[in-house]
Amino acid sequence: MPEISRFLGIVIYMYFNEHNPPHFYAEYNEYKAAISIETFGVVAGKLPSKVLSLVVEWAQEHQLELLDNWNSIQESGQYNKINPLV
């Protein structure tokens, strides 16, 4: 499970060979959620509301990079790190 980014105690990652729709995972302490790259909605799991808002803010800034990583990980297993939320 490649770590894509890390900021403010939040870890962002993707799995290889995942199902559609394109999504990523955010983990914070004991919380974990799958987040849609297209809608930024929670697909599964749960995050505290403040953490979710930070993750969505970050994802909105990096949506194209997230989609590029999704496609690349599914096709070749390659990915790029994405800058953290500043």
Secondary structure, DSSP 8 states (H G I E B T S, - for coil): --EEEEETTEEEE--TT--SS-EEEEEETTEEEEEETTT--EEEEE--HHHHHHHHHHHHHTHHHHHHHHHHHHHTS---------
